[in-house]
Amino acid sequence: MDMTTLFDLSYGVYAVTTWDEGRAVGCIANSAMQITAEPATIAVSINKDNYTHGCILNAGKFALSVLTEKCDPKVIGNFGFRSARDAGFDKFEGVPQKIVNYLPAVASASVCITAKLIAHYDCGTHTIFVGEVTDGVRFSKDPPMTYAYYHKVVKGKSPKNAPTYQAEQPKEETKMEAKYVCTVCGYVYDGDTPFEELPDDYVCPLCGVGKDMFEKQEG
C-alpha cells in the first residue's frame, strides 16, 4: 500500500490549548475541521500520549489557535516538541499569549476559536474531540499555515504524536554531502555558512534548541 497517498489530504497547523488547574497547556495539531454550522461545531484529533489530551477532558473546553506562515518557530518548538510534563516547563515561555473567552491562546495566530467539549471519540492512538464553538476572534489577516507549507518552506518534521506522522523510509544509498539535523524536531540545516562555523549561540530556527543538539549525518 502506498502510504504517501495520504499526503495529498490537506491539513493546517494549530495550537490546541486549555487549562491544567490554572496552568496554560497545549500542543500542536494538524487535524482540525468544522463539523456543523448550526450550531457551529469543530473537531480536533489529539494523541492520547499528549499531556493536553487529559487536560481537555478535565477542563471540558479548549481553544484552537490557527497558526500563520509568519509563525515564530518558538511556537512550534514549545507546543510541538516539548511536553508540559517536563518539570516547570511553561508552554507559553517566550510565546505571547492572549485570553479568549477565558482560555489561553497564541497571540500571533490569525484567529482563535474556543469551544465547549460536547463529545469525544476513541480512535485508537488518538481521540477526536468535538466542541461547540463559544467564541471566535481574529488577531491578524496573515495567511494560515498549511501542513504542506510547514514541510516544504519551514522544513519541519511531524511530531511523533501527530495523526499524520510516518516514520521515514530507508533511502537508497547515494554519495551526498553530510548534513546536520536537529535531534529534537528534525530540522535540517541548509544555510550558506558551514555548520561548523556557526556561532556557539546558534539555535534551531524551528524548535529553538542549541547548536549542541544537532548531529552530523553522513550522506
Residue, then its C-alpha position, 0 to 999 in steps of 0.5 A: m500500500d502506498m502510504t504517501t497517498l495520504f499526503d495529498l489530504s490537506y491539513g493546517v497547523y494549530a495550537v490546541t490549548t486549555w487549562d491544567e488547574g490554572r496552568a496554560v497547556g497545549c500542543i500542536a495539531n494538524s487535524a482540525m475541521q468544522i463539523t456543523a454550522e448550526p450550531a457551529t461545531i469543530a473537531v480536533s484529533i489529539n494523541k492520547d500520549n499528549y499531556t493536553h489530551g487529559c487536560i481537555l477532558n478535565a477542563g471540558k473546553f479548549a481553544l484552537s489557535v490557527l497558526t500563520e506562515k509568519c509563525d515564530p518557530k518558538v511556537i512550534g518548538n514549545f507546543g510541538f516538541r516539548s511536553a508540559r510534563d517536563a518539570g516547570f516547563d511553561k508552554f507559553e515561555g517566550v510565546p505571547q499569549k492572549i485570553v479568549n473567552y477565558l482560555p489561553a491562546v497564541a497571540s500571533a495566530s490569525v484567529c482563535i476559536t474556543a469551544k465547549l467539549i460536547a463529545h469525544y471519540d476513541c480512535g485508537t492512538h488518538t481521540i477526536f474531540v468535538g466542541e461547540v464553538t463559544d467564541g471566535v476572534r481574529f488577531s491578524k489577516d496573515p495567511p494560515m499555515t498549511y501542513a504542506y507549507y510547514h514541510k516544504v518552506v519551514k522544513g519541519k518534521s511531524p511530531k511523533n504524536a501527530p495523526t499524520y506522522q510516518a516514520e521515514q523510509p530507508k533511502e537508497e544509498t547515494k554519495m551526498e554531502a553530510k548534513y546536520v539535523c536537529t535531534v529534537c524536531g528534525y530540522v535540517y540545516d541548509g544555510d550558506t555558512p558551514f555548520e561548523e562555523l556557526p556561532d556557539d549561540y546558534v539555535c534551531p530556527l524551528c524548535g529553538v534548541g542549541k547548536d549542541m543538539f544537532e548531529k552530523q549525518e553522513g550522506 
